Structures are given as C-alpha cells and as structure tokens.
Amino acid sequence: MSLVSGITLKELAYKIGADLEGDPTKEVLGLNALDSASDDEVAFIARESFLSSITSTKAGALICSNDLSKGYSGNKLIGEDPYLLYARSTKVFKELDNTNTALGISKLAHVGKNVSISEKSNVANFANVSDGVTIEDGVLIGSGVFIGENSVIRSGSKIYPNVTIYDSVEIGSNCIIHGGTVIGSDGLGFAKDKGKWVKIEHLGKVIIGDNVEIGSNTSIDRGSVGNTLIEDNVKIDNLVHLAHNVKIGSGTAIAANSAVAGSSSIGKNCTLAGCCAVVDNIEVTDEVHITAMSLITKSIKEKGVYSSGTPFMKNKDWKKNAVSFKKLHKFITSK
C-alpha cells in the first residue's frame, strides 16, 4: 500500500497508543506484510509462528509485543496487543489516504426537496438523495447510493457505492456500510385469505447506532410494527440477513451468511460465526458465542459457547451416522 503523504513514527505511535523504540522522525507511508514490506512501510507480528520472518523483513518499523520483538533490531512500535495496534494503524493510514477526498455535492447527483446536507460531506456521482433527508458533517455518500425520504445519516459515516437505504432509516455516527447492502426493505409478512397471500405492510423503521459496520450485500428489514434496532459498535459481515423487528445488542459481531429471523433479539457482546441461523421470536442473552453452522431454535438464557450440527467427515462415514441418527428414538424408547 502506498500513500502520497506519510506519517512519522512518533506521530503513528501516539495515534495508536504504542511505545516507540527507534527513530521518531522516520516517515512511513503504509502497512504491508512482513515478507513484502519495504523501508517506507510498517509490518506487524502477533504470533510466534512468524518469528522466522522478522530477521529478513525490510520493513521500516515493526508493530510487536515486547516478547515478539527480541529478535528484531529495527524501529519498533510496541504494545501488549500488537494485533490491536495493527487495527488502529489501518485506520490511521486509511484516513491519510482519504485526506484528498473532495467535499460537496456532485452535479450528477439527485437531491430532493427539504434536504439538509452538511458542507463538510460528500455526495458522489449518481447518488439519489430523496426529500427530507438529513446528512450531517463528514459523511461520504458513494456513487449510486439511494437514500429514501426522511432518512438520517449522522456525522462521520461512510456509505459505499450502490447501497440502498429506504425511507425513515436512521444511521448513527461513524458507521460504515459496504456496497450492495439494503437497509429498510419489507420483511416476510403475509396473512392468508382464502388461499391467497395478503401483504402486511411494514410501518416501522431501521435504527442503527454509532460505530456500526455492515458488510456488502447484507439485508436488514424494517420493523413491521415497531423498529428493527442495531445498537452501538455492532459489526455485521457480508451476506447477513436480519429480519423485521430484530434487535442486535451493542458490541455483537455476526459473521457472513448468518440469518436472524423476525422479532428475535441477540444480546450484547455476542458472536455468531459463519452460517448461523436463529429462528423467530426468541431471545439470546448477553455474551453468548455461537459456533459456525449452528441452528438456534429456542431462547438462550445463560452466557457461554453454544454449538449444533456435526463436524465434517468422509461421506461414507456420514451416511452410516445419518442412518444411526434416524434410529436414535428407537434406542431411547426401548430403554
């Protein structure tokens, strides 16, 4: 990664909260892997398995812990959690990369009536901002974004190209929403009338807190009656579906291809690994961690780690086990 302008190691250490050992005036331009970094880039090491690479790296500085830095004689940015320092560094260099972003509204964007857009924000080509929308300071709206009527996007949020935000959606400060995501569409709600489906109109909103990141091609439905709520500091991966009236507690992270059905609630500081499914109208308490491919069919009232499904095995073994599984009820009733 290469940037037009760089940052001194002294400044970088201050911004990420690291202790600096080395030349405070040295300027670096970006981050790179240990094996690929050049003299104007920073590398990092967080595991002992990479120790063999630190003697040969050409990096201008190394993010590391005290224990992992003993074999390295160059500039060091030291902290107890080098992976956290690395994460903070990515933000620093990302912000440097965005310093030349032009502010203002593109002439090729559509802006409706009674719209409030801060002069400190950017609306790119072919974005569509509907009537009554509010966009606060430091917001970046990518090309092809659609924002529905009376929606609000708080300060510092970044909406990547081709995101669709329906009407009356509220997005908090410093959020990141990646391309292709849809927020505020109707959920699956129908009633039966003489064999035909009658649509239940969705009258609620989607309300998203601060510091939320939502991956690409994710879909979050608006509430049918009441709202869908995503609290502060939630992290949602690509291709996740949150149905109507779902509530996600602060600090929770949801990995790709997971789905939470209507009116279910996930607590604070939970994790859902990839391809998890949560059925409708259940509650998961705080600090619950659900492993990949799990199906949650009833409420979880105690914190901890939960799993379902079976690990992979050779197909011939799986077939035998599947036959045995079908016969379990016979073994149980025979006792």
Helices and strands as residue ranges (DSSP letters): E 7-8, H 9-16, E 19-21, E 27-28, E 30-31, E 41-44, G 48-53, E 61-64, G 67-69, E 76-78, H 82-97, E 104-105, E 110-111, E 116-117, E 122-123, E 128-129, E 134-135, E 140-141, E 146-147, E 152-153, E 158-159, E 164-165, E 170-171, E 176-177, E 182-185, E 190-193, E 196-199, E 206-208, E 213-214, E 219-221, E 228-230, E 235-236, E 241-242, E 247-248, E 253-254, E 259-260, E 265-266, E 271-272, E 277-278, E 283-284, E 288-290, E 295-296, E 304-306, H 315-326, H 328-334
